Amino acid sequence: MVNVDRPLCKTESAPEGHSAGAKTRETAGCVDEAEDLFKKSLEADPTSVPLTLDLGDFFLRHGRLDEAELVYRYALSLDHRSCAVLNNLGNTMKQKGDHAEAERFYREALTVNPHLLETLTNLGILFLNQKRFDEAETYLRRATALNPRFGYAARELGNLSMEQGRYTEAEALYRYVLSVNPGDHDAAFNLSYVLLLHGKYEEGWDRYELRLKRADFQYLCVDGKRRFDPSSASQTVLVRAEQGLGDTIQFVRFLSELKGNGRRIIFECQPQLVDLLGSVQGVDTIVPRTVGLKAPDIAFDEYIPLLSLPGVFKITAETIPAHVPYVAVDQGLIEKWKMALGSEAGRERFKVGVAWAGNPKNTGDKFRSLTLKSLTPLFGVDGAIFYSLQYGIAVAEIEALPTFANLVDFSRDLKAFADTAAFIMNLDLVITVDSVIAHLAGALGKPCWNLIPYVPDWRWLIDRSDSPWYPTMRLIRQKSLNDWEETLQEVTSELAHIVLRNRPVTSFATSERPNTPKEQSPLFHTPQHSPSFYPDMPVQA
């Protein structure tokens, strides 16, 4: 802990002195002392709304939502028209998942002051999270009209445009925010999604590096160690995996590029992938990521986050290393699963692996994931047998729908991704939403139909049915926002045609690039982690 001189006792004897001292101690990292001082401040003047607000804000900053709500409701009993209390209570209820209550408090604050920028923005974001796009746009535009230089609202308007597929407008808004505040790393990071989605890799990779300025990516930076420099003579480089499991599988291909000049590569990745990726070309040592996300206790000269490597190598769509397979699978495991599948009724049938949901913690999951029930027509294709590749909580949907005799579930036996990889090697085709399963099938060089939402992740570009990242992958795109029915009809019809004609599944060569922009402008689409929704804006007393 950093030690800071405490204020004079004479100053601290006043309630305001306790509160000022509490803020100083909190800034210094002395959270327990800060809490004690905030409480003493309120005890000295229990009818003070500003001091009550200070304590509530402290609890909210530290995620103690029940205590924050209790304190804010007490403050509201002191002054039911306090905009700061109403706004911050709305923030608390939103974080607790009570969106109806959050909306009520935001609206009450705006009844008192219709021009409160922070509350207009917070209510707009609340509606955006609920896909109430028209209402979200109304409130965000009200905020930007009141103060065009209020970049927070303009940035959220950019996020709204992205989620609706209005890419030209999204880019313009992000660039506007940066013109007002060049140091807005969040806007620059969101802009990188737009650029990368349209294949504007040179500026896109540069902007993408600004993710490291955000709090949720700070763990990738290692204090006291040099960032990797391609021109350096470093002997040992630590490469740190980041974001999702699919990101790691996709970008691990660049480790072989990094291996040159006699470098030794230590690869730190998610524990679930250690067995699968330990033999990837370029990896000398693989270590699991720790729970606390600290750098591994191992000697190295320089470090680099995994998803920074494309920028280091100045990758374009034409120079992506797309030789597959680049992930090896133990032959013994492949034979084990070959025998298991052979014991089922699918010995002579077309074997299709399916995954219908991604990681629900992903901010873009609401756009990409399906339900098992929605795949019902697919399971009726004659001549095919289906195997679940689903993982996580969505596996429970199988038990809820026991009538699917044509869906075989080995999920209890797929204990690691190395098992899933070996299982996939015995299939004819994988049909999946945009999740780690798509990346795994692609890295293994197996035919894969990847179901892409209307607002896709940046890596899938726009308006093309192939991927420069995976030559055996076909991209089947949602035709309109939130409507999977037409897409699934296309998948079912195409699969039935292939099975009926006994045709091989088409693979796409990376040289085939049917890429016709949907818009006749240099603007684009949106991302899987969708531009981030930023913390709710507090209002000061």
C-alpha positions as CSV (number, residue, x, y, z in Angstrom):
1,M,0.0,0.0,0.0
2,V,1.1,3.5,-0.7
3,N,1.4,5.6,2.5
4,V,-0.2,9.1,2.4
5,D,0.0,11.6,5.1
6,R,-3.3,11.8,7.0
7,P,-5.0,15.3,7.2
8,L,-4.7,17.2,10.4
9,C,-7.0,16.0,13.2
10,K,-8.6,19.4,13.3
11,T,-9.7,19.0,9.7
12,E,-10.8,15.4,10.1
13,S,-13.1,16.3,13.0
14,A,-15.5,17.9,10.5
15,P,-17.7,15.6,8.4
16,E,-16.4,17.1,5.2
17,G,-12.9,16.5,6.4
18,H,-13.6,12.8,6.9
19,S,-15.1,12.6,3.4
20,A,-12.1,14.4,1.8
21,G,-9.7,12.1,3.7
22,A,-11.7,9.1,2.7
23,K,-11.3,10.0,-1.0
24,T,-7.6,10.5,-0.5
25,R,-7.2,7.1,1.2
26,E,-9.2,5.4,-1.4
27,T,-7.1,6.9,-4.2
28,A,-4.0,5.6,-2.4
29,G,-5.5,2.1,-2.3
30,C,-6.4,2.1,1.4
31,V,-9.9,0.9,0.8
32,D,-10.7,-0.2,4.4
33,E,-9.5,3.1,5.9
34,A,-11.5,5.0,3.2
35,E,-14.7,3.1,4.1
36,D,-14.2,3.8,7.8
37,L,-13.8,7.6,7.1
38,F,-16.8,7.7,4.8
39,K,-18.9,6.1,7.5
40,K,-17.5,8.5,10.2
41,S,-18.3,11.4,7.9
42,L,-22.0,10.3,7.6
43,E,-22.2,9.5,11.4
44,A,-21.2,13.1,12.1
45,D,-23.9,14.5,9.9
46,P,-26.5,11.8,9.1
47,T,-28.9,14.2,7.3
48,S,-26.3,15.3,4.7
49,V,-27.3,14.1,1.2
50,P,-23.8,14.8,-0.3
51,L,-22.1,12.8,2.4
52,T,-24.6,10.0,2.1
53,L,-24.0,10.0,-1.7
54,D,-20.3,9.8,-1.1
55,L,-20.7,6.5,0.9
56,G,-23.1,5.1,-1.7
57,D,-20.7,6.0,-4.5
58,F,-17.9,4.2,-2.6
59,F,-19.9,1.0,-2.4
60,L,-20.9,1.2,-6.0
61,R,-17.3,1.7,-7.2
62,H,-16.3,-1.4,-5.3
63,G,-19.2,-3.5,-6.6
64,R,-21.0,-3.8,-3.3
65,L,-24.4,-3.3,-4.9
66,D,-26.7,-4.2,-2.0
67,E,-25.0,-1.7,0.3
68,A,-24.9,0.9,-2.4
69,E,-28.7,0.5,-2.9
70,L,-29.4,0.7,0.8
71,V,-27.4,3.9,1.2
72,Y,-28.9,5.5,-1.9
73,R,-32.4,4.7,-0.8
74,Y,-31.7,6.4,2.5
75,A,-30.3,9.4,0.6
76,L,-33.5,9.5,-1.4
77,S,-35.6,9.6,1.8
78,L,-33.6,12.7,2.7
79,D,-34.2,14.3,-0.7
80,H,-36.5,12.6,-3.2
81,R,-35.6,15.1,-5.9
82,S,-31.8,14.7,-5.9
83,C,-30.7,14.0,-9.4
84,A,-27.4,12.6,-8.3
85,V,-29.1,10.1,-6.0
86,L,-31.7,9.1,-8.6
87,N,-29.1,8.7,-11.3
88,N,-26.7,6.7,-9.2
89,L,-29.5,4.5,-7.8
90,G,-30.4,3.8,-11.4
91,N,-26.8,2.8,-12.1
92,T,-26.9,0.4,-9.1
93,M,-30.2,-1.2,-10.2
94,K,-28.9,-1.6,-13.7
95,Q,-25.8,-3.4,-12.5
96,K,-28.0,-5.6,-10.3
97,G,-30.0,-6.6,-13.4
98,D,-33.2,-4.8,-12.3
99,H,-33.7,-2.9,-15.6
100,A,-37.2,-1.8,-14.8
101,E,-36.2,-0.1,-11.6
102,A,-33.1,1.4,-13.3
103,E,-35.4,2.9,-15.9
104,R,-37.7,4.3,-13.3
105,F,-35.0,6.1,-11.4
106,Y,-33.4,7.5,-14.6
107,R,-36.8,8.8,-15.7
108,E,-37.4,10.4,-12.3
109,A,-34.1,12.2,-12.5
110,L,-34.9,13.5,-15.9
111,T,-38.3,14.7,-14.6
112,V,-36.4,16.9,-12.2
113,N,-33.8,17.9,-14.8
114,P,-34.5,17.0,-18.4
115,H,-31.1,18.2,-19.5
116,L,-28.9,16.0,-17.3
117,L,-26.4,14.6,-19.9
118,E,-25.2,11.7,-17.8
119,T,-28.7,10.4,-17.1
120,L,-29.8,10.8,-20.7
121,T,-26.8,8.8,-21.7
122,N,-27.3,6.1,-19.1
123,L,-30.9,5.7,-20.0
124,G,-29.9,5.4,-23.7
125,I,-27.4,2.7,-22.8
126,L,-29.9,0.8,-20.8
127,F,-32.3,0.8,-23.8
128,L,-29.4,-0.2,-26.1
129,N,-28.6,-3.2,-23.9
130,Q,-32.3,-4.2,-24.1
131,K,-32.3,-3.8,-27.9
132,R,-34.8,-1.0,-27.6
133,F,-32.9,0.7,-30.4
134,D,-35.4,3.6,-31.2
135,E,-35.6,4.7,-27.6
136,A,-31.9,4.4,-27.2
137,E,-31.3,6.6,-30.2
138,T,-33.7,9.2,-28.9
139,Y,-32.0,9.7,-25.6
140,L,-28.4,9.5,-26.9
141,R,-29.2,12.1,-29.6
142,R,-30.8,14.3,-26.9
143,A,-27.6,14.1,-25.0
144,T,-25.4,14.9,-28.0
145,A,-27.7,17.7,-29.1
146,L,-27.4,19.4,-25.7
147,N,-23.6,19.2,-25.8
148,P,-22.0,18.1,-29.1
149,R,-18.6,17.8,-27.4
150,F,-19.9,15.3,-24.9
151,G,-18.0,12.4,-26.4
152,Y,-19.5,9.7,-24.2
153,A,-22.9,10.0,-25.7
154,A,-21.5,10.2,-29.3
155,R,-19.5,7.1,-28.7
156,E,-22.5,5.2,-27.5
157,L,-24.4,6.4,-30.6
158,G,-21.5,4.8,-32.6
159,N,-22.1,1.5,-30.7
160,L,-25.8,1.8,-31.5
161,S,-25.1,2.3,-35.2
162,M,-22.7,-0.8,-35.1
163,E,-25.4,-3.0,-33.5
164,Q,-27.8,-2.0,-36.3
165,G,-25.4,-2.5,-39.1
166,R,-25.1,1.2,-39.9
167,Y,-21.4,1.1,-40.4
168,T,-20.8,4.3,-42.2
169,E,-22.4,6.2,-39.4
170,A,-20.6,4.3,-36.7
171,E,-17.2,5.1,-38.2
172,A,-18.1,8.7,-38.6
173,L,-19.2,8.9,-34.9
174,Y,-16.1,7.2,-33.6
175,R,-13.9,9.5,-35.7
176,Y,-15.9,12.5,-34.5
177,V,-15.3,11.5,-30.8
178,L,-11.6,11.2,-31.5
179,S,-11.6,14.7,-33.1
180,V,-13.1,16.1,-29.9
181,N,-10.9,14.0,-27.6
182,P,-7.9,12.3,-29.4
183,G,-7.1,10.5,-26.1
184,D,-10.4,8.6,-26.1
185,H,-8.9,5.1,-26.3
186,D,-12.3,3.4,-26.1
187,A,-13.5,5.2,-29.3
188,A,-10.2,4.3,-31.0
189,F,-10.5,0.7,-30.0
190,N,-14.1,0.5,-31.3
191,L,-13.0,2.2,-34.5
192,S,-10.5,-0.6,-35.0
193,Y,-13.4,-3.1,-35.2
194,V,-14.9,-1.1,-38.0
195,L,-11.6,-0.9,-39.9
196,L,-10.6,-4.6,-39.4
197,L,-14.1,-5.8,-40.4
198,H,-13.6,-4.1,-43.8
199,G,-10.1,-5.3,-44.3
200,K,-8.5,-1.9,-43.5
201,Y,-5.8,-3.7,-41.7
202,E,-3.0,-1.1,-41.6
203,E,-4.9,1.5,-39.6
204,G,-7.0,-1.3,-38.0
205,W,-4.1,-3.0,-36.3
206,D,-2.7,0.3,-35.0
207,R,-6.0,1.3,-33.5
208,Y,-6.5,-2.2,-32.1
209,E,-3.4,-1.8,-30.0
210,L,-5.2,0.9,-28.0
211,R,-7.2,-1.9,-26.3
212,L,-4.1,-2.2,-24.0
213,K,-5.0,1.3,-22.6
214,R,-8.3,0.0,-21.3
215,A,-8.6,-1.4,-17.7
216,D,-9.9,-4.8,-18.8
217,F,-6.7,-5.4,-20.9
218,Q,-4.1,-4.0,-18.5
219,Y,-3.3,-7.5,-17.2
220,L,-1.5,-8.2,-20.5
221,C,1.2,-5.6,-19.7
222,V,4.1,-6.8,-17.6
223,D,5.7,-4.3,-15.2
224,G,9.4,-4.1,-15.5
225,K,9.6,-6.1,-18.8
226,R,10.2,-4.8,-22.3
227,R,7.5,-5.1,-24.9
228,F,8.6,-7.3,-27.8
229,D,10.6,-5.4,-30.5
230,P,11.1,-7.4,-33.8
231,S,14.5,-5.7,-34.2
232,S,15.8,-6.7,-30.8
233,A,18.1,-9.6,-30.0
234,S,15.9,-11.0,-27.3
235,Q,16.3,-14.7,-26.7
236,T,13.1,-15.5,-24.8
237,V,9.7,-14.0,-25.6
238,L,6.6,-14.5,-23.5
239,V,3.4,-14.5,-25.6
240,R,0.2,-13.9,-23.6
241,A,-3.1,-15.3,-24.8
242,E,-6.1,-13.0,-24.4
243,Q,-9.8,-12.7,-24.7
244,G,-11.7,-16.0,-25.7
245,L,-10.6,-19.5,-26.4
246,G,-11.4,-19.0,-30.1
247,D,-9.1,-16.0,-30.3
248,T,-6.3,-18.1,-28.9
249,I,-6.8,-20.9,-31.4
250,Q,-7.1,-18.4,-34.3
251,F,-3.9,-16.4,-33.5
252,V,-1.7,-19.2,-32.2
253,R,-0.7,-19.6,-35.9
254,F,1.6,-16.6,-35.6
255,L,3.9,-18.2,-33.1
256,S,5.8,-19.9,-35.8
257,E,6.4,-16.5,-37.4
258,L,7.7,-15.2,-34.1
259,K,10.1,-18.1,-33.7
260,G,12.8,-16.8,-36.1
261,N,16.2,-15.5,-35.2
262,G,16.7,-18.3,-32.6
263,R,14.1,-17.0,-30.2
264,R,12.7,-19.2,-27.5
265,I,8.9,-18.9,-27.2
266,I,7.0,-19.3,-24.0
267,F,3.3,-19.4,-24.6
268,E,0.9,-18.6,-21.8
269,C,-2.7,-19.6,-22.5
270,Q,-6.0,-20.6,-21.0
271,P,-5.7,-23.9,-19.0
272,Q,-8.3,-25.6,-21.1
273,L,-6.1,-25.3,-24.2
274,V,-2.7,-26.3,-22.8
275,D,-3.0,-30.0,-23.9
276,L,-4.3,-29.0,-27.3
277,L,-1.8,-26.3,-28.2
278,G,1.4,-27.6,-26.6
279,S,2.6,-29.1,-29.9
280,V,1.8,-26.0,-32.1
281,Q,4.8,-25.0,-34.2
282,G,6.8,-22.3,-32.6
283,V,6.0,-23.2,-29.0
284,D,9.0,-24.1,-26.9
285,T,7.2,-24.0,-23.5
286,I,3.5,-23.7,-22.8
287,V,2.2,-22.6,-19.4
288,P,-1.4,-22.2,-18.1
289,R,-2.7,-18.7,-17.3
290,T,-3.1,-18.1,-13.6
291,V,-6.4,-17.3,-11.9
292,G,-5.1,-13.8,-11.0
293,L,-3.9,-13.1,-14.6
294,K,-0.4,-12.3,-13.4
295,A,2.5,-13.1,-15.7
296,P,3.9,-16.6,-15.1
297,D,6.8,-16.9,-12.7
298,I,9.3,-17.9,-15.4
299,A,12.3,-16.2,-16.9
300,F,11.8,-14.2,-20.2
301,D,13.3,-11.1,-21.9
302,E,10.3,-9.6,-23.6
303,Y,6.6,-10.1,-23.8
304,I,3.8,-9.5,-26.3
305,P,0.0,-10.1,-26.2
306,L,-1.0,-12.7,-28.7
307,L,-3.4,-10.5,-30.7
308,S,-0.7,-7.9,-31.2
309,L,1.2,-10.2,-33.5
310,P,-0.7,-9.5,-36.7
311,G,0.1,-5.8,-36.3
312,V,3.8,-6.6,-35.6
313,F,3.9,-8.6,-38.9
314,K,1.8,-6.0,-40.8
315,I,-0.6,-8.7,-41.8
316,T,-3.1,-8.1,-44.6
317,A,-6.0,-10.3,-45.9
318,E,-3.6,-11.5,-48.6
319,T,-0.7,-12.4,-46.2
320,I,-2.6,-14.2,-43.5
321,P,-0.8,-17.6,-42.8
322,A,-3.7,-19.9,-43.6
323,H,-2.0,-23.3,-43.9
324,V,-4.2,-25.9,-42.2
325,P,-4.1,-28.0,-40.1
326,Y,-1.8,-26.0,-37.8
327,V,-3.1,-27.8,-34.6
328,A,-2.1,-31.4,-34.3
329,V,-4.3,-34.1,-32.6
330,D,-3.0,-37.3,-30.9
331,Q,-3.6,-40.2,-33.3
332,G,-4.6,-42.4,-30.3
333,L,-7.4,-40.1,-29.4
334,I,-8.6,-40.0,-33.0
335,E,-8.8,-43.8,-33.1
336,K,-10.6,-43.9,-29.7
337,W,-13.3,-41.6,-31.0
338,K,-13.5,-43.4,-34.3
339,M,-14.4,-46.6,-32.4
340,A,-16.9,-44.7,-30.3
341,L,-18.6,-43.2,-33.3
342,G,-18.5,-46.5,-35.1
343,S,-20.5,-48.2,-32.3
344,E,-23.3,-45.7,-32.9
345,A,-26.0,-45.9,-35.7
346,G,-23.9,-43.4,-37.7
347,R,-21.4,-45.9,-39.1
348,E,-22.6,-45.4,-42.7
349,R,-24.3,-42.0,-42.3
350,F,-23.1,-38.5,-42.9
351,K,-21.6,-37.4,-39.6
352,V,-22.3,-33.7,-38.6
353,G,-21.1,-32.1,-35.4
354,V,-23.2,-29.2,-34.1
355,A,-22.7,-26.4,-31.6
356,W,-25.5,-23.8,-31.1
357,A,-24.2,-21.5,-28.5
358,G,-21.1,-19.6,-27.5
359,N,-19.8,-18.3,-24.2
360,P,-22.7,-16.3,-22.6
361,K,-20.2,-14.0,-21.0
362,N,-19.2,-12.6,-24.4
363,T,-20.8,-9.2,-24.9
364,G,-21.8,-10.2,-28.5
365,D,-23.3,-13.6,-27.5
366,K,-26.9,-12.3,-27.7
367,F,-26.4,-11.9,-31.4
368,R,-24.6,-15.1,-32.3
369,S,-26.1,-17.9,-30.1
370,L,-29.1,-20.0,-31.0
371,T,-31.2,-22.5,-29.1
372,L,-31.1,-26.2,-29.6
373,K,-34.8,-26.1,-30.4
374,S,-34.2,-23.8,-33.4
375,L,-32.1,-26.6,-35.0
376,T,-35.0,-29.0,-35.1
377,P,-35.5,-28.9,-38.9
378,L,-31.8,-29.6,-39.4
379,F,-32.0,-32.9,-37.4
380,G,-34.6,-34.1,-39.8
381,V,-32.2,-34.4,-42.8
382,D,-32.3,-38.0,-44.1
383,G,-29.0,-39.8,-44.3
384,A,-27.2,-37.6,-41.7
385,I,-26.6,-38.2,-38.0
386,F,-25.8,-35.3,-35.7
387,Y,-23.3,-35.2,-32.7
388,S,-23.3,-32.5,-30.1
389,L,-20.1,-30.5,-29.8
390,Q,-21.8,-28.1,-27.4
391,Y,-20.0,-27.1,-24.2
392,G,-21.0,-25.1,-21.1
393,I,-24.5,-24.4,-19.8
394,A,-26.2,-24.8,-23.2
395,V,-25.6,-28.6,-22.9
396,A,-28.5,-28.7,-20.6
397,E,-30.8,-28.0,-23.5
398,I,-30.3,-31.5,-24.7
399,E,-32.0,-33.0,-21.6
400,A,-34.8,-30.5,-22.0
401,L,-35.5,-31.9,-25.5
402,P,-35.2,-35.7,-25.2
403,T,-37.1,-36.4,-28.4
404,F,-34.0,-35.8,-30.6
405,A,-33.1,-39.4,-31.5
406,N,-30.9,-38.1,-34.2
407,L,-28.7,-36.1,-31.9
408,V,-26.0,-38.1,-30.1
409,D,-24.4,-36.5,-27.0
410,F,-21.0,-37.4,-25.9
411,S,-20.5,-34.2,-23.9
412,R,-19.8,-36.0,-20.6
413,D,-16.9,-37.8,-22.3
414,L,-15.4,-34.7,-24.0
415,K,-13.4,-33.7,-21.0
416,A,-10.9,-31.5,-22.8
417,F,-10.5,-29.6,-26.1
418,A,-8.0,-32.3,-27.2
419,D,-10.9,-34.8,-27.0
420,T,-13.2,-32.4,-28.9
421,A,-10.5,-32.0,-31.6
422,A,-10.1,-35.8,-32.0
423,F,-13.9,-36.1,-32.1
424,I,-14.1,-33.5,-34.9
425,M,-11.4,-35.4,-36.9
426,N,-13.9,-38.2,-37.3
427,L,-16.8,-36.0,-38.6
428,D,-17.7,-35.1,-42.2
429,L,-18.9,-31.6,-41.3
430,V,-19.1,-29.2,-38.4
431,I,-22.1,-26.7,-38.3
432,T,-21.6,-24.1,-35.6
433,V,-22.3,-20.6,-34.5
434,D,-19.3,-18.3,-34.2
435,S,-17.6,-19.8,-31.2
436,V,-14.5,-21.7,-30.2
437,I,-15.8,-24.7,-32.1
438,A,-15.7,-22.9,-35.4
439,H,-12.0,-21.9,-34.8
440,L,-11.1,-25.4,-33.7
441,A,-12.7,-27.0,-36.8
442,G,-11.0,-24.4,-39.0
443,A,-7.6,-24.9,-37.4
444,L,-7.9,-28.7,-37.9
445,G,-8.7,-28.2,-41.6
446,K,-12.1,-29.8,-41.3
447,P,-15.1,-28.7,-43.4
448,C,-17.0,-26.2,-41.3
449,W,-20.2,-24.1,-41.8
450,N,-19.9,-21.1,-39.5
451,L,-23.2,-19.3,-38.9
452,I,-22.4,-15.6,-38.8
453,P,-24.8,-13.0,-37.3
454,Y,-26.0,-10.0,-39.2
455,V,-23.5,-7.9,-37.3
456,P,-20.4,-10.1,-37.5
457,D,-17.2,-10.1,-35.6
458,W,-14.5,-8.2,-37.4
459,R,-12.5,-11.3,-38.4
460,W,-15.2,-12.5,-40.8
461,L,-15.1,-9.3,-42.9
462,I,-18.3,-8.5,-44.9
463,D,-20.2,-10.0,-47.8
464,R,-18.1,-13.1,-48.4
465,S,-18.8,-16.7,-47.9
466,D,-15.1,-17.7,-47.5
467,S,-12.6,-16.8,-44.8
468,P,-9.0,-15.8,-45.4
469,W,-8.2,-17.3,-42.0
470,Y,-9.6,-20.8,-42.6
471,P,-9.6,-22.3,-46.1
472,T,-12.0,-25.1,-45.2
473,M,-14.6,-22.8,-43.7
474,R,-17.8,-21.6,-45.2
475,L,-19.5,-18.5,-43.8
476,I,-23.3,-18.6,-43.8
477,R,-24.5,-15.2,-42.9
478,Q,-27.7,-14.0,-41.2
479,K,-29.7,-12.0,-43.7
480,S,-31.4,-9.6,-41.3
481,L,-30.9,-8.6,-37.7
482,N,-32.0,-11.2,-35.1
483,D,-33.6,-13.4,-37.8
484,W,-32.0,-16.9,-37.9
485,E,-35.0,-18.7,-39.5
486,E,-34.0,-18.0,-43.1
487,T,-30.4,-18.8,-42.4
488,L,-31.2,-22.1,-40.8
489,Q,-33.6,-23.0,-43.8
490,E,-30.6,-22.4,-46.1
491,V,-28.4,-24.6,-44.0
492,T,-30.9,-27.4,-43.8
493,S,-31.6,-27.3,-47.6
494,E,-27.9,-27.3,-48.5
495,L,-27.1,-30.1,-46.1
496,A,-30.0,-32.2,-47.5
497,H,-28.7,-31.6,-51.0
498,I,-25.2,-32.7,-50.1
499,V,-26.3,-35.8,-48.3
500,L,-28.8,-36.8,-51.0
501,R,-26.3,-36.4,-53.9
502,N,-23.5,-37.9,-51.8
503,R,-21.4,-34.8,-52.6
504,P,-18.3,-33.8,-50.7
505,V,-18.6,-30.7,-48.6
506,T,-17.2,-27.7,-50.5
507,S,-14.0,-26.1,-49.1
508,F,-13.0,-22.6,-49.9
509,A,-9.5,-21.7,-51.1
510,T,-8.2,-18.5,-49.6
511,S,-7.5,-17.3,-53.2
512,E,-11.3,-17.2,-53.7
513,R,-12.4,-13.8,-52.4
514,P,-16.0,-13.0,-53.4
515,N,-15.9,-9.7,-51.5
516,T,-18.4,-7.2,-52.7
517,P,-19.0,-4.4,-50.2
518,K,-22.6,-4.0,-49.1
519,E,-22.1,-0.2,-49.0
520,Q,-20.4,1.8,-51.6
521,S,-18.3,3.6,-49.1
522,P,-15.2,2.7,-47.1
523,L,-17.3,1.7,-44.1
524,F,-18.2,-1.4,-42.6
525,H,-19.9,-3.8,-40.0
526,T,-19.5,-4.8,-36.3
527,P,-17.7,-7.0,-33.8
528,Q,-18.2,-10.1,-31.7
529,H,-17.4,-8.3,-28.4
530,S,-19.4,-5.5,-29.9
531,P,-18.0,-2.1,-29.1
532,S,-17.9,-2.1,-25.3
533,F,-20.6,-0.6,-23.2
534,Y,-18.9,1.6,-20.8
535,P,-19.5,2.0,-17.0
536,D,-22.6,3.9,-16.1
537,M,-21.9,7.6,-15.6
538,P,-22.3,8.8,-12.0
539,V,-23.7,12.2,-11.2
540,Q,-21.9,14.3,-8.5
541,A,-23.9,15.9,-5.7
